[in-house]
């Protein structure tokens, strides 16, 4: 057994791979975006990102998604954590990347609200898979 992630969820559904940006400013604030109308979990807050396309690297997908969603150009990121989450509509493998440098000022290009946050966050509801990330960020502030 190679230990490589499977393309199938435990229940046999296809795994959707998603690149997610944890954009962190020098003062420790990070960006959350509200899911736009018409998408699953409409109105929930999440870290921005999106699905990897065939043959696309995590970094390339994240750069593309952050440009499409927020109008910024990614210049520095590193893979931070990976998490799998089973939503009713999809089984996802989330590649969370710490984003520390970008060009441009983030703005919701899909009509979504965005908010720079610190812990505890003052936006809700949160997308279920975002909650562990907030816990990891909180752990880092205590270290």
N, C-alpha and C positions, 0 to 999 in steps of 0.2 A: 504494500500500500504506500502510495507516494506522499500522502498527507496534503496534497493539493486540494483546494476547495472544489466541491462538486458543482456541476451545472444544474443539478436537480436538488430541490428542497427535500426534506425528509418524507413529505407526503407525495413526492413525485412531480410537483409543479416546477416549472422552469425558474431558476434564480435570476432575478433582475439585478444587475450590478449598477451601483450608483456612486458617483463621485460627489463628495459633500465638502464644502468649504467652511471651516471655522475661522472666519476672518477676525483677527485680533489686532486691535490698535495698541500703540505704545502705552496708553494709560490702562490697558487691561480690558477695555470694553470689547465686546464681540457683537457681530451683526446677526440678527434674526430677521426673517422675512415671512410675511403672511402668504399662505397658499392662495393663488388666485381663484376666482369664480370658475366653476366648471371642472375643477380637478378633484380627485378624491381628497377627502379631509379639507375641503374648501374652508378658508378662514382660520385654519390652524397655523401656528407659528412653527418655523423650522429653520435649520441652517440651510443656506442656499446651495444648489447643485442640481445634478440630474443624471440621467442614464448614460452609461457608456455605450458608444456605438461600436459595431463590429470592428475589431482590430485597433481600437483607440486605447491609448494609455490612460491611466487614472488622471495624470496631470493634464493631458490634452483635453480630456472630457471636462475636467473642472474649469480649465481656462475658457473653453467654448461656452459652457453653461453660465459662468459668471459674467462673461461678455453679453450673452443673450439676455440674461435676467436682470443684470445690474449695470451694464454699460461700462464695465471696468476691464482693464487688461492685467491679468495675473503676471507678476514678475518673480515671486518667491513663495514656494509652499513645500511642505514635507508631509508624507504620509504619517499620520499620528495614531489612529486606532481603526480597527475594523469591527463591525457589528452586523449580525444577521437579525432580521426582524420579520415576523410573520404577520402581515396585514391580511385582512379578509380579501382584498383585491390583488395582492401580490406578495410573494416572498422575496425580500430584498437583502442584498449584501451591500452594506454601506461602507465606503472607504472614506473615513474622515481625515481630511488634510488640514493642518494648521496653515493658514494663509497669513503671511506677515508683511508682504509687500505687493502693491498693485498701483497701477496708474489710473487716475480718474476718481471721481466721487460717486460712490454707489447710489443708484436711484432705481426705483421699481419700474422697469421697462415693460412689465406685463400688467401694470395697473395695481401691483401689490404694494402693501405698506411694508416699510422696513423700519427697524429700530435698533439702535446701539444699546446694548444692555450690559448690566453687571449683575452679580448674584446678590440677592435673589432677583429673578426677572420680574418685570411688572407687566408682561403681556401674557395673554392666555386666550384660548386653550393651546397647549403645546402638543405638537405631533408626538405620539408615544415614543418613537425612536430617538427623539431629541432629549428626552429626560435623562438617560444614562450619560449623555455627553455633558449635560450641565453638572451632573454629579462628578464626572471626571475633572471638569474645569474647577469645581469647588475643591476637590482633593489636591489639585496642583497649587491652589492658593494657600493651602495649609502646610505644604511641604517646605 
